[in-house]
Amino acid sequence: MIDRIVIVNDLAHPKGGASQLAVESAVEFVRRGHSVTLLCGGDDNPALAVQGVDVVALGQQRLLAANPLTTMVRGLYNGRARHMVARWIAQNDSPRTIYHVHGWSQILSPALFAALRPVRRRLLMHAHDFFLTCPNGAMFDYGTHAPCPLTPMSRACVTTACDRRGRVSKAWRVARQGVQDRLMATGAMPPQLLIHSGMTEYFARSGLTGSDMVVLPNPVEPFVATRIAAEHNRDVLFVGRIEATKGIDLAAEACRRADLRLVAVGDGDLLPGLRARYPEMVWTGRKSHAEIGALASSARLAVMPSRHIEPFGLAAVEALWSGLPVLSSAQSLIAPQIAAAGAGASIDPLDTDGFAAALRELAADDPATRRMSERAFGATGHLALSPARWIDALLAAYAALLDGGRPGLLAAAHRWAPVAERATEPLTELWPTPAMGAI
């Protein structure tokens, strides 16, 4: 029996993949009869209260939205965030309350781990990125445009100008990582839920072992329920943030050279400039899942041209499960799996001519596009979990940690991990739960 599930995240509004998962899991836990509290650093989300989630919000802005001096100080150690979380724990904690941290780097800061120290044995952390160990959070050198080969916080790491915002930003990030490492070193490392097995080797450089890491693939709902006949379409679909790290500018230029229309779904700081520079492309802004489904139904393929390591790639799997072939940056951890399934190919997004050639080749070959589409729809189930199965696995993880500690959690992981490889086997057969409604 779980007394309460406490979700900890920078935001109570789903601005990105990690926040979306945190918020949607909170809602689904309530639907399944659990008491849920969301501790967040940003603004309150009244819609969550309507759905039964207790929200405790600090009301602060994300780092880049705040005053630069405030950002520098608060980002290193947010005393107000520590006080908020520590006070809630002191007033509400119980022996069977579980804590699940999703994101802390934007508002809550490393101070969060000082507040969580008393409940460290009942704490799980979700590794949506590499901020647990890497100063720039990406395990990627933005100077060389390549994955980082270094041990985080080693002398070589500290002195390398790898940050996309320059040396000053890197120095500040190193200082923050130092604060975080000291606070994390005061007790046992909380178990980490990795969204892809490819993350393991990066975390292992910082000394994490198999007993510290558990792989739990992300939940995915396809854009549409039946296979898109991609071979009859021509548009190129991009879904994600319209920012440099996602490579949307690279995709726009490659589509122009390939004489193909890009349909870009999402918001971001590059949107106004790209809309003006590439007027022949379609820039839709944010859209609902159903609206994206309508756009995807007219697409021939989807692209994920990220400049950095993409630990998962939610939109890519959503596209695959809808029957769209995916051209994915070779830096994405799922790129080899997409290619192995015959559902797409890897590209170097920085090689614009090569990117354009790959687009032209697929646009001109209907039989190849159909084969990839069918493989995408029918042979990529191992890349993710359904939302219902993901919630089942999380609840199993919580119960296992409460009842058996870290060994119990690891034992439970061995039971659900193979199921992720067999998308047709329902996890609910292992842990019976009520049917899940749509997230």
Secondary structure, DSSP 8 states (H G I E B T S, - for coil): --SEEEEEES-SS--SHHHHHHHHHHHHHHHTT--EEEEESS---HHHHHTT-EEEE-----GGGS-HHHHHHHHH--HHHHHHHHHHHHHH--TTEEEEE---TTTT-THHHHHTGGGGGGEEEEESSSTTT-TTSSSEETTTTEE--S-TTSHHHHH----TT-HHHHHHHHHHHHHHHHHHTTS----EEESSGGGHHHHHTTT--TTTEEE---B---SSSS---GGG--EEEEES--SGGGTHHHHHHHHHHHT--EEEEB--TTHHHHHHH-TTSEEEES--HHHHHHHHTTEEEEEE--SS-BS--HHHHHHHTTT--EEEETTBTTHHHHHHTTSEEEE-TT-HHHHHHHHHHHHH-HHHHHHHHHHHHHS-GGG-B-HHHHHHHHHHHHHHHHHHHHHHHHHHHHHHHHHHH-TTS-GGGTS--------
